[in-house]
Amino acid sequence: MSTQYTNILTSRPEPGVALITLNRPKALNALSSLLLNELSQALKEFDRDPQVGAIVVTGSEKVFAAGVDIKELTNIQYADMIKGHWLGKDWPDLTRIQKPIIAAVSGFAIGGGCELAMMCDIILASPTAKFGQPEIELGVIPGGGATQRLTHAIGKSRAMEIILTGRHFSAEEAEKWGLISRVVGDGEGVVVKDAVEMAKTIASKGQISVQAAKETVNAAYELSLAEGLRLERRLFHGLFATQDQKEGMAAFTEKRKAVFTHL
């Protein structure tokens, strides 16, 4: 990746894996418009890269992201929000990425930071992780999807409590409620290491089937059961037109490791 960024860091820690690190330490990784623009650019660039099979997004040990940058919003008027298309410009791009995105969360994932994590496909969290939607304390409501995604993930009653009180909740609670995949071992860098290993495993599979699986799981949130099953069946059928399907099943019958070509 040749693009130079000022608010994020990018790397490739393992074959097939891209790592994006939010990098505004003095602002606690607050999600400024510039950071969101850079994050959107990096995700789209990795999504186009045939050498990348999965993406990890993380912050620092102390903070994943401490919400949207309030300094940018303090004096903005309603008309400015509409004309500037705030949270409607780069933010939706994150959900259009075809490759799996894993959030590796340590420390605070608050407000927009929690919403960013929920926009990822899998969330791994360290025991230090703290989630929350405290927008009610600022006289507003979540604007990056929490009223919808949090409710889908943990249910109406819990989501209502979190959003109306603004209280933080722990990684243990998030795991218990089904918001995150799991809490991983304590220690500096462990959650990122585990997320990279998971991304490496995913990247070793055929990219076409991985992307099809991501599409069908995400569709379960928006389609009826009958429509979702129809989509799943059609994509399942369609994968029989790929070389990876032929290789995967041949490797299984021949008791060897499949070598996918993503074709």
Backbone as a ProteinNet text record, in pm:
[ID]
protein_1_A
[PRIMARY]
MSTQYTNILTSRPEPGVALITLNRPKALNALSSLLLNELSQALKEFDRDPQVGAIVVTGSEKVFAAGVDIKELTNIQYADMIKGHWLGKDWPDLTRIQKPIIAAVSGFAIGGGCELAMMCDIILASPTAKFGQPEIELGVIPGGGATQRLTHAIGKSRAMEIILTGRHFSAEEAEKWGLISRVVGDGEGVVVKDAVEMAKTIASKGQISVQAAKETVNAAYELSLAEGLRLERRLFHGLFATQDQKEGMAAFTEKRKAVFTHL
[TERTIARY]
85.6	0	88.7	69.1	155.6	99.9	-30.1	-92.4	-36.2	-7.6	41.8	-74	-87.2	-195.2	-139.1	-220.7	-177.5	-251.3	-367.2	-448.9	-462.7	-407	-407.6	-272.4	-242.9	-124.3	-170.7	-101.7	-137.3	-16	-40.4	68.3	10.7	101.2	62	139.9	88.6	164.3	179.7	89.5	93.5	48.3	87.1	40	-112.8	-165.5	-309.4	-382.4	-309.7	-373.8	-330.9	-427.4	-401.3	-441	-359	-385.7	-395.3	-506	-525.9	-533.9	-446	-441.8	-481.3	-585.8	-624.5	-513.4	-473.8	-352.2	-368.2	-456.7	-467.6	-452.6	-335.7	-320.2	-356	-323.4	-352.9	-501.9	-576.6	-721.7	-796.8	-724.5	-785.5	-854.9	-792.7	-845.6	-987.2	-1019.7	-1151.3	-1167	-1286.9	-1312.9	-1342.7	-1237.8	-1252.7	-1294.8	-1339.4	-1378.5	-1259	-1139	-1019.1	-985.4	-993.7	-965.9	-1064	-1192.3	-1292	-1266.9	-1224.5	-1193.3	-1074.7	-970.7	-853.4	-886.1	-966.5	-1007	-1085	-1175.8	-1252.1	-1161.1	-1065.3	-972	-890.1	-837.4	-753	-832.8	-953.7	-1036.6	-1067.6	-1099.8	-1130.8	-1007.6	-891.3	-769.2	-735.1	-748.3	-723.4	-828.9	-952	-1058.2	-1029.2	-965.3	-931.5	-807.4	-726.4	-597.7	-617	-583	-603.5	-515.5	-411.5	-323.4	-377.8	-484.1	-543.3	-670.9	-679.8	-798.6	-884.5	-826.1	-901.2	-831.1	-907.9	-858.5	-884.6	-786.7	-801.4	-797.8	-890.9	-892.8	-875.1	-782.1	-756.3	-719.4	-702.6	-657	-533.1	-531.2	-419	-462.5	-369.2	-403.8	-505.9	-499.9	-586.8	-719.6	-721.6	-844.5	-852.2	-963.8	-992.8	-1031.1	-1137.8	-1176.3	-1274.9	-1246.7	-1329.1	-1435.6	-1506.6	-1618.9	-1582.1	-1685.7	-1666.9	-1598.3	-1519.3	-1446.2	-1545	-1573.6	-1673.8	-1631.9	-1501.1	-1454.6	-1502.8	-1520.6	-1569.7	-1719	-1790.3	-1936.1	-1994.9	-1915.8	-1969.4	-2048.3	-1996.5	-2059.6	-2130	-2148.6	-2216.1	-2367.4	-2431.8	-2575.8	-2640.7	-2772	-2845.8	-2819.5	-2824.6	-2803	-2663.3	-2564.2	-2428	-2418.6	-2489.3	-2487.8	-2545.9	-2655.4	-2719.8	-2631.4	-2582.7	-2502.9	-2368.4	-2311.7	-2184.5	-2196.6	-2323.4	-2350.6	-2273	-2274.7	-2198.9	-2245	-2150.4	-2173.5	-2247.8	-2266.6	-2331.1	-2239.5	-2117.5	-2023.2	-1929.9	-1836.9	-1740.2	-1787.7	-1869.7	-1912.7	-1977.5	-2073	-2136.1	-2040.8	-1927.2	-1831.9	-1783.2	-1777.6	-1725.1	-1810.4	-1939	-2028.4	-2032.5	-1964.7	-1964.6	-1838.4	-1749.4	-1627.8	-1664.9	-1616.1	-1653.7	-1572.6	-1449.3	-1364.3	-1395.7	-1378.8	-1409	-1321.2	-1383.4	-1312.8	-1327.7	-1215.3	-1213.9	-1173.6	-1253.2	-1217.9	-1146.3	-1026.6	-951.2	-956.2	-1037.9	-1070.3	-1001.2	-924.1	-869.7	-911.3	-930.3	-965.7	-1103.3	-1118.6	-1250.2	-1291	-1411.2	-1477.3	-1612	-1611.2	-1723.3	-1786.3	-1918.6	-1986.6	-1958.3	-1901.7	-1866.4	-1767.1	-1685.1	-1590.3	-1661.1	-1766.1	-1847.6	-1920.8	-1970.5	-2041.5	-1947	-1822.5	-1724	-1698	-1680.5	-1658.1	-1776.1	-1898.6	-2017	-2031.9	-1970.8	-1976.2	-1881.3	-1787.7	-1697.3	-1770.7	-1713.2	-1780.3	-1761.8	-1647.1	-1615.9	-1551.1	-1586.5	-1522.5	-1453.8	-1323.3	-1248.7	-1212.9	-1220.5	-1195.3	-1102.9	-1018.1	-935.2	-1020.1	-976.5	-1052.7	-1065.7	-979.2	-983.8	-1087	-1145.8	-1235.9	-1359.7	-1398.2	-1520	-1599.2	-1725.4	-1811.7	-1918.3	-1975.7	-2083.4	-2129	-2249.8	-2306.6	-2352.1	-2259.9	-2292.3	-2345	-2394.3	-2438.1	-2547.8	-2628.5	-2737.9	-2685.7	-2560	-2498.4	-2467.4	-2465.2	-2432.1	-2556.1	-2672.2	-2795.4	-2831.7	-2772	-2803.5	-2826.1	-2837.7	-2850.1	-2738.8	-2712.9	-2614.6	-2652.8	-2551.8	-2579.3	-2508.3	-2433.2	-2356.5	-2408.5	-2534.5	-2596.3	-2625.5	-2588.4	-2602.3	-2746.8	-2840.8	-2980	-3031.4	-2972.2	-3014.7	-2926.2	-2794.9	-2704.7	-2697.9	-2693.5	-2687.3	-2815.7	-2928.9	-3057.6	-3064.3	-3019.2	-3014.9	-2926	-2814.1	-2715	-2753.7	-2807.2	-2827.1	-2972.8	-3062.4	-3203.5	-3247.4	-3378.1	-3434	-3409.4	-3437.2	-3429.7	-3287.9	-3189.4	-3052.1	-3005.6	-3036.9	-2996.4	-3059.3	-3185.3	-3253	-3185.2	-3150.1	-3080	-2947.3	-2868	-2736.1	-2746.9	-2839.2	-2850.1	-2914.6	-3012	-3080.7	-3003	-2922.6	-2844.5	-2703.9	-2652.7	-2515.8	-2409.6	-2449.5	-2350.7	-2259.3	-2137.1	-2042.7	-2069.7	-2032.1	-2042.3	-1913.6	-1886.4	-1757.5	-1749.8	-1627.2	-1606.6	-1678.3	-1679.5	-1747.8	-1897.4	-1957.5	-2099.3	-2123.3	-2035.5	-2050.7	-2046.1	-1959.3	-1951.4	-2077.2	-2120.6	-2239.6	-2362.9	-2372.3	-2489.2	-2481.8	-2365.4	-2351.6	-2309	-2263.9	-2218.1	-2083.1	-1996.5	-1863.3	-1847.3	-1747.3	-1721.6	-1668.3	-1565.5	-1512.6	-1412.3	-1385.5	-1279.6	-1154.1	-1044.3	-919.2	-826.2	-720.9	-631.1	-575.8	-549	-495.9	-350.5	-302.5	-163.5	-155.2	-52.3	-38.5	-25.8	-107.6	-100.2	-165.9	-217.6	-272.8	-395.2	-484.1	-605.7	-573.6	-475	-435.5	-372.3	-288	-223.7	-328	-427.1	-531.6	-616.4	-643.1	-721.5	-645.8	-515.9	-433.4	-431.1	-420	-420.2	-553.6	-662.7	-794	-804.2	-756.4	-758.7	-673.4	-559.6	-472	-545.4	-618.3	-695.9	-800.9	-873.1	-976.2	-913.9	-798.6	-731.6	-681.2	-665.9	-618.5	-729.5	-853	-966.1	-983.6	-1074.3	-1103.8	-1176.9	-1126.3	-1185.8	-1329.7	-1361.1	-1497.1	-1598.4	-1566.9	-1660.1	-1665.9	-1553.6	-1552.5	-1643	-1630.2	-1711.5	-1858.7	-1887	-2026	-2084.6	-2005	-2051.1	-2079.2	-1989.6	-2011	-2141	-2164	-2285.5	-2410.9	-2412.1	-2532.6	-2558.3	-2453.3	-2472.8	-2524.8	-2467.1	-2515	-2659.3	-2696.4	-2832.7	-2936	-2893.1	-2986.5	-3045.4	-2976.5	-3026.6	-3134.6	-3141.5	-3228.5	-3339	-3319.5	-3416.4	-3503.8	-3618.7	-3699.4	-3625.8	-3668.9	-3603.8	-3612.6	-3728.5	-3745.9	-3654.1	-3644.8	-3559.3	-3412	-3376.4	-3238.1	-3196.5	-3284.4	-3254.6	-3242.7	-3325	-3317.2	-3182.5	-3137.9	-3008.1	-2896.1	-2900.5	-2798.3	-2791.5	-2906.1	-2910.2	-2854.1	-2888.5	-2839.8	-2688.1	-2635.3	-2490.5	-2419.4	-2479.2	-2424.1	-2415.3	-2523.5	-2523.8	-2416.7	-2408.4	-2315.5	-2169.7	-2136.1	-1997.7	-1951	-2045	-2006.6	-1955.3	-1959.1	-1900.2	-1756.4	-1702.8	-1568.6	-1466	-1342.5	-1232.2	-1203.9	-1225.1	-1199	-1287.8	-1412.7	-1501	-1447.1	-1402.6	-1345.9	-1221.9	-1135.1	-1011.4	-1041.4	-1132.2	-1163.5	-1218.7	-1309.6	-1369.4	-1273.1	-1190.4	-1089.4	-987.8	-945.7	-849	-905.6	-1034.5	-1097.7	-1095.5	-1134.3	-1139.4	-1000.1	-901.2	-763.5	-683.7	-751.4	-689.7	-561.6	-573.5	-461.5	-514.2	-424.1	-461.6	-498.3	-609.9	-653.7	-564.6	-540.3	-464.5	-562.4	-615.8	-717.1	-650	-710.2	-659.3	-752	-863.2	-961.6	-1023.8	-1042.2	-1103	-1224.2
-119.4	0	123.8	210.2	325.9	452.3	455.8	576	608.8	737.8	784	843.4	799.2	846.3	918.9	1006.3	1082.1	1040.5	973.5	937	787.1	709.2	563.4	508.8	386.7	314.6	188.3	149.3	26.9	-64	-194.5	-291.6	-424.1	-518.7	-654	-751.7	-779.8	-860.8	-1007.3	-1060	-1199.6	-1206.6	-1310.9	-1325.6	-1324.3	-1241.2	-1233.6	-1145.4	-1087.6	-1010.8	-864.4	-774.1	-630.6	-583	-497.1	-442.1	-290.7	-235.7	-90.3	-50.4	41	87.2	233.7	265.1	404.5	472.8	592.1	652.2	802.1	833.2	971.4	963.8	928.5	902.8	1021.4	1143.5	1260.5	1288.3	1240.9	1261.7	1134.2	1035.7	908.3	840	855.9	795.5	841.1	964.4	1019	1017.5	987.2	966.6	1099.7	1166.4	1290.6	1257.9	1359.4	1337.7	1293.1	1344.3	1303.9	1158.3	1117.3	976.9	884.6	919.3	834.6	827.1	939.6	939.3	848.4	855.9	771.4	624.2	596.9	458.9	403	482	439.6	412	500.4	482.2	354.3	332.7	215.6	86.9	84.2	-36	-67.4	34.7	12.4	-32.7	22.3	-18.2	-163.7	-203.7	-343.4	-435.3	-386.4	-467.4	-497.7	-404	-424.4	-509.6	-524	-592.3	-744.2	-812.8	-958.1	-1035.3	-970.6	-1037.5	-1034.6	-959.6	-946.4	-1028.9	-1114.2	-1197.1	-1157	-1084.7	-1040.6	-919.5	-837.7	-710.4	-702.4	-652.9	-629	-478.3	-429	-288.3	-282.5	-199.8	-189.5	-47.2	-23.9	105.5	84.5	143.3	124	33.3	5.9	-77.1	-8.6	125	198.1	239.1	254.9	301.1	252	188.9	152.8	280.8	344.2	475.5	537.6	661.3	729.4	815.4	758.2	827.4	923	990.2	1091.1	1212.6	1283.7	1401	1513.1	1535.2	1634.5	1775.9	1802.5	1936.3	1976.9	1879.9	1910.6	1941.6	1895.5	1903.1	2012.6	2065.7	2157.4	2273.5	2336.6	2456.4	2431.9	2307	2275.4	2288.5	2347.8	2363.6	2252.2	2241.3	2137.4	2142.8	2261.8	2276.1	2228.4	2254.9	2211.6	2059	1995.7	1849.9	1789.2	1848.4	1797.5	1820.9	1942.4	1974.9	1903.9	1883.8	1814.8	1663.7	1616.4	1471.1	1396.7	1452.9	1395.4	1253.7	1162.3	1019.1	952	1025.4	965.4	959	1011.2	1017.6	897.1	893.2	783.2	667.3	696.3	596	474	491.2	371.9	286.5	344.9	267	144	154.2	44	-81.9	-63.5	-179.3	-235.3	-168.8	-215.3	-294.1	-309.3	-386	-533.7	-600.7	-740.6	-837.1	-801.5	-891.5	-879.4	-986.5	-982.6	-883.1	-814.3	-717.5	-761.8	-774.9	-814	-693.3	-658.4	-551.8	-613.7	-561.2	-605	-490.8	-508.3	-398.3	-414	-311.9	-298.5	-162.3	-151.4	-22.5	23.5	154.3	213.2	209.1	156	163.8	229.8	361.6	439.1	520.2	533	614.1	562.5	650.5	610.2	496.6	483.7	372.3	239.5	237.1	115.3	86.6	191.9	174.9	124.4	174.6	126.9	-22.5	-64.1	-206.2	-289.5	-240.1	-315.7	-324.3	-232.1	-237.2	-342.9	-389.2	-495.6	-629.4	-730.6	-860.5	-947.4	-933.9	-1010.6	-914.8	-925.3	-843.4	-934.5	-916.7	-978.4	-867.1	-896.1	-792.3	-843.6	-755.7	-788	-770.1	-825.8	-807.8	-661.5	-575.2	-432.6	-354.9	-414.8	-341.9	-291.8	-169.1	-108.7	-50.4	-88.6	-42.3	51.8	133.1	219.7	316.7	369.4	471.3	589	679	786.6	914.1	906.2	1027.5	1102.1	1029.3	1092.3	1199	1183	1281.4	1411.4	1406.6	1524.5	1589.7	1537.8	1594.7	1546.3	1435.5	1379.2	1228.8	1160.2	1015.3	958.6	829.1	772.3	801.3	831	862.5	771.4	673.9	585.1	443	425.1	293.5	218.6	272.8	196.1	163.1	255.4	225	103.1	74	-40.7	-163.3	-146.8	-263.6	-316.4	-228.6	-274.4	-347.5	-295.9	-360.9	-498.3	-509.7	-640.6	-738.4	-686.8	-774.3	-818.5	-726.9	-759.8	-751.7	-713.2	-707.1	-567.6	-545	-411.4	-360.2	-442.1	-394.7	-351.5	-437.6	-402.1	-280.8	-279.1	-165.7	-36.7	-42	76	125.6	32.9	71.4	139.1	77.9	132	269.7	286.2	413.3	522.1	488.4	590.6	630.8	540.4	575.4	620	574.7	609.2	529.9	426.4	353.4	267.4	249.7	161.9	16.9	-75.5	-216.9	-288.3	-394.4	-461.7	-559.8	-604.2	-707.5	-835.8	-866	-986.6	-979.1	-862	-844.5	-854.4	-790.2	-791.9	-933.4	-1016.4	-1156.4	-1232.2	-1210.6	-1278.2	-1244	-1119.7	-1073.6	-1108.5	-1153.7	-1189.3	-1075.1	-963.5	-851.1	-880	-951.8	-982.2	-1133.1	-1172.4	-1314.9	-1376.6	-1314.1	-1364.5	-1267	-1287.2	-1215.4	-1300.3	-1239.5	-1313.9	-1280.8	-1360.3	-1350	-1211.2	-1182.9	-1052.5	-1039.6	-916.4	-890.4	-799.6	-717.8	-619.2	-686.1	-643.8	-692.3	-826.1	-891.9	-1026.2	-1024.1	-927.2	-924.8	-900.5	-817.3	-793.7	-919.4	-984.1	-1107.6	-1213.6	-1229.5	-1328.9	-1290.7	-1161	-1115.8	-1139.7	-1114.5	-1138.6	-1287	-1372.9	-1516.9	-1563	-1506	-1539.4	-1492.2	-1370.3	-1316.7	-1402.3	-1451.3	-1538.1	-1667.8	-1724.3	-1845.5	-1819.5	-1708.1	-1674.1	-1650.3	-1581.3	-1549.7	-1674.4	-1785.3	-1909.1	-1981.5	-1935	-1996.8	-1930.6	-1982	-1920.6	-1789.1	-1683.4	-1551.6	-1542.9	-1615.6	-1606.8	-1664.4	-1780	-1840.7	-1761.7	-1705.2	-1622.7	-1501.1	-1434.4	-1315.5	-1350	-1465.5	-1510.8	-1540.1	-1602	-1632	-1504.1	-1405.3	-1276.7	-1212.5	-1214.9	-1154.2	-1220.3	-1352.5	-1422.3	-1401.8	-1401.6	-1378.3	-1237.3	-1138.1	-1000.8	-985.9	-1060.5	-1051.5	-1098.3	-1183.2	-1234.2	-1122.3	-1008.4	-895.1	-817.2	-833.2	-747.4	-822.6	-951.4	-1027.8	-1115.8	-1154	-1254.7	-1387.6	-1483.7	-1614.7	-1677.5	-1669.8	-1730.9	-1665.9	-1532.9	-1462.3	-1490.7	-1497.3	-1526.5	-1666	-1761.6	-1898.3	-1907.8	-1829	-1828.5	-1771.8	-1662.4	-1604.2	-1702.7	-1766.8	-1864.5	-1977.1	-2027.6	-2138.5	-2096.8	-1976	-1929.3	-1910.4	-1853.4	-1834.6	-1968.7	-2061.3	-2196.5	-2261.4	-2252.8	-2308	-2240.7	-2107.7	-2032.4	-2068.4	-2109.7	-2143.8	-2268.5	-2345.9	-2463.6	-2425.7	-2297	-2248.8	-2200.9	-2214.2	-2164.6	-2277.3	-2240.2	-2336.1	-2376.2	-2282	-2312.3	-2424.4	-2429.2	-2538.5	-2672.1	-2677	-2801.2	-2842.2	-2744.3	-2772.8	-2815.4	-2744.8	-2775.8	-2915.5	-2955.2	-3088	-3197.7	-3167.9	-3265.6	-3287.1	-3178.7	-3189.6	-3271	-3251	-3327.2	-3477.1	-3514.7	-3657.1	-3718.3	-3634.6	-3683.5	-3670.3	-3622.3	-3608.3	-3523.8	-3406.5	-3312.6	-3171.4	-3079.3	-2940.5	-2872.3	-2802.1	-2733.2	-2612.9	-2589.9	-2472.6	-2386	-2285.4	-2201.4	-2093.6	-2066.4	-1964.3	-1844.4	-1847.9	-1738.6	-1713.7	-1822.3	-1816	-1909.7
0	0	0	-102.2	-118	-54.5	-25.4	28.6	165.9	188.1	317.5	397.6	522.2	607.6	729.6	787.2	905.3	1032.4	1017.5	1133.9	1155.1	1063.9	1077.4	1034.5	1080.2	1036.2	965.7	860.3	789.8	779.3	784.8	771.7	725.5	698.1	658	745.3	864.7	961.1	924.4	841.3	798.2	653.5	582.3	445.1	437.7	351.2	332.6	431.7	528.5	635.2	627.9	633.2	642.6	782.1	840.1	973.7	964	1013.3	1019.4	1165.7	1206.4	1345.4	1352	1426.2	1446.3	1524.3	1480.8	1535.8	1561.9	1656	1707.2	1859.5	1909.6	2053.3	2142.4	2100.4	2184	2192.4	2092.4	2090.7	2126.8	2182.7	2221.4	2103.2	1986	1862.2	1830.6	1869.7	1834.5	1683.4	1639.4	1497	1428.5	1386.5	1311.2	1168.5	1096.2	957	874.2	906	832.6	861.4	988	1021.5	949.2	951.4	885.6	735.8	676	534	504	588.5	568.8	591.9	693.2	720.8	602.6	547.9	431.6	312.2	288.3	177.2	194.2	316	341.5	325.7	378.4	366.5	220.4	143.1	1.8	-75.9	-39	-107.4	-76.8	50	86.1	24.2	13	-45.5	-191.9	-260.5	-401.8	-421.3	-316.8	-327.6	-327.5	-435	-439.8	-342.8	-288.4	-192.8	-50.3	-27.1	106.7	113.8	216.6	235.1	352.5	448.4	566.6	626.9	697.9	749.6	899.9	975	1118.2	1143	1224.1	1264.3	1415.1	1461.5	1605.4	1642.4	1772.5	1822.1	1906.6	2025.2	2116.9	2231.1	2321.2	2437	2527.7	2534.3	2626.5	2565.3	2433.2	2370.8	2227.5	2195.4	2056.9	1982.4	2026	1973.8	2071.8	2110.8	2210.8	2143.8	2050.8	1991.4	1880	1830.8	1727.6	1790.3	1710.1	1758.7	1788.3	1917.5	1958.6	1920	1915	1879	1740.2	1652.9	1518.5	1517.5	1620.6	1618.8	1705.5	1797.1	1898.1	1838.2	1734.3	1678.8	1545.9	1509.8	1383.5	1399.1	1300.4	1299.3	1216	1229.4	1157.6	1007.3	950.3	806	766.7	854.5	825.8	826.3	918.9	926.1	797.9	750.3	629.7	508.1	491.2	373.1	374.3	494.3	506	499.7	502.6	493.8	602.9	726.3	836.4	868.2	877.5	900.1	784.6	675.7	559.9	440.3	457.2	345.7	345.3	441.3	447	534.2	634.2	732.1	666.3	573.4	513.3	431.6	387.3	308.1	383.5	516.2	596.3	581.9	558	547.1	404.7	312.1	173.3	138.6	234.9	212.1	201.1	96.7	75.3	161.9	192.6	269.9	420.1	495.4	639.2	714.4	808.2	892.9	1037.9	1106.7	1247.9	1331.3	1430.4	1524	1643.2	1674	1791.6	1892.1	1995.9	2086.5	2221	2256.3	2391.8	2444.9	2574.3	2632.1	2587.5	2575.7	2551.5	2404.3	2380.6	2250.1	2278.3	2274.1	2325.4	2212.4	2215.7	2115.6	1975.9	1892.2	1756.5	1752.6	1856.7	1863.2	1878.5	1958	1973.4	1842.9	1780.3	1653.5	1544.3	1543.3	1447.4	1466.6	1591.6	1619.7	1571.3	1593.2	1552.9	1401.9	1328.3	1182.4	1126.2	1209	1166.3	1171.4	1110.1	1099.7	1223.3	1288.6	1409.4	1507.4	1635.3	1738.8	1838.5	1855.2	1964.4	2062.7	2191	2291.5	2400.2	2447.5	2563.1	2689.3	2802.8	2926.8	2968.8	2916.2	2952.9	2872.8	2772.3	2683.3	2757	2724.6	2778.1	2661.4	2652.9	2545.8	2601.5	2516.1	2562.4	2456.2	2475.9	2387.4	2474.4	2508.5	2601.6	2536.4	2412.4	2342	2416.7	2496.1	2569.3	2664.5	2711.3	2800.6	2727.5	2595.1	2514.1	2455	2490.8	2438.7	2300.1	2257.4	2126	2140.4	2028.4	2027.3	1939.5	1943.3	1851.7	1707.2	1624.2	1484.7	1387.4	1441	1354.8	1352.2	1392.7	1379.2	1507.2	1623.3	1747.6	1781.9	1755.3	1791	1716.3	1600.7	1521.2	1546.1	1531.1	1542.5	1685.7	1783.4	1922.3	1959	1912.4	1941.1	1876.9	1751.9	1685.6	1762.5	1815.3	1878.4	2018.8	2101.1	2242.3	2288	2199.4	2235.9	2275.7	2267.9	2291.3	2433	2532.6	2670.6	2708.3	2676.7	2709.8	2629.5	2499.7	2416	2467.1	2506	2558	2685.3	2772.7	2896.4	2864.9	2777.9	2746	2683.5	2589.4	2515.9	2600.3	2683	2763.4	2887.7	2943.5	3062.6	3028.5	2915.2	2876.3	2949.7	3022.8	3101.9	3014.6	3062.5	2993.4	3034.5	2948.8	2985.5	2947.9	3019.7	3012.3	2896	2869.3	2767.7	2807.7	2936.9	2985.1	2956.6	2981.3	2951.5	2800.5	2722.6	2577	2522.6	2579.8	2536.8	2578.7	2700.2	2752.5	2669.4	2625.3	2550.2	2401.7	2356.1	2215.3	2125.3	2183.3	2101.2	2038.1	2110.5	2059.9	2046.7	1968.6	1950.5	2078.5	2135.4	2262.3	2322.2	2452	2522.8	2512.3	2470.6	2456.5	2571.9	2588.1	2701.9	2726.1	2852.7	2893.4	2849.8	2848.5	2811.7	2690.8	2687.5	2580.9	2444.3	2352	2215.2	2189.2	2292.3	2274	2183.3	2202.5	2122.4	1975.2	1948	1808.9	1750.7	1829.5	1783.4	1748.9	1836.5	1812	1690.8	1675.4	1560.8	1430.7	1432	1312.8	1279.7	1382	1357.7	1299.1	1350.2	1295.2	1150.5	1124.7	988.6	895.8	946.2	866.4	829.9	925.2	898.6	791.2	804.2	706.2	569	567.9	441.5	370.1	442.7	380.3	304.2	319.9	249.8	112.9	34.2	-94.8	-76.4	-137.7	-117.2	-166.7	-272.4	-326.8	-227.8	-170.6	-75.7	54.6	97.7	219.2	201.2	87.6	63.1	47.4	-12.6	-24.8	113.2	200.1	336	413.2	400	467.3	420.4	290.4	234.7	289.7	296.5	341.8	490.5	571.4	715.4	739.2	671.9	687.9	640.6	537.3	485.3	587	681.6	782.3	867.6	875.7	952.8	878.2	747.2	668.1	594	570.1	491.7	580.1	527.9	596.4	589.6	670.7	669.2	530.6	468.6	336.7	233.1	235.7	139.8	166.7	295.9	332.1	288.2	307.6	265.7	113.2	43.7	-102.9	-149.1	-85.2	-119.1	-90.3	27.2	63.3	-39.8	-79	-174.4	-310.2	-355.5	-484.7	-482.6	-375.6	-367.1	-353	-277.9	-267.3	-405.5	-482.2	-618.2	-703.2	-692.2	-774	-750.7	-629.7	-598.2	-672.3	-726.2	-803.8	-943.3	-974.1	-1099.5	-1078.5	-956.9	-927.9	-928.1	-958.2	-951.9	-807	-714.3	-573.7	-521.6	-570	-526.9	-574.8	-698.2	-752.2	-674.7	-644.6	-571	-428.5	-363.1	-224	-205.5	-292.1	-279.2	-324.3	-426	-467.6	-356.9	-292.5	-183.6	-67.9	-40.1	67.8	37.2	-83.8	-118.1	-128.7	-164.8	-177.9	-48.3	57.5	189.2	185.2	124.8	119.6	145.7	165.6	190.8	60.1	59.4	-61.6	-91.5	-218.5	-263.3	-343.6	-277.7	-342.5	-428	-541.1	-633.2	-641.8	-570.1	-565	-701.9	-774.8	-906.4	-914.4
[MASK]
+++++++++++++++++++++++++++++++++++++++++++++++++++++++++++++++++++++++++++++++++++++++++++++++++++++++++++++++++++++++++++++++++++++++++++++++++++++++++++++++++++++++++++++++++++++++++++++++++++++++++++++++++++++++++++++++++++++++++++++++++++++++++++++++++++++++

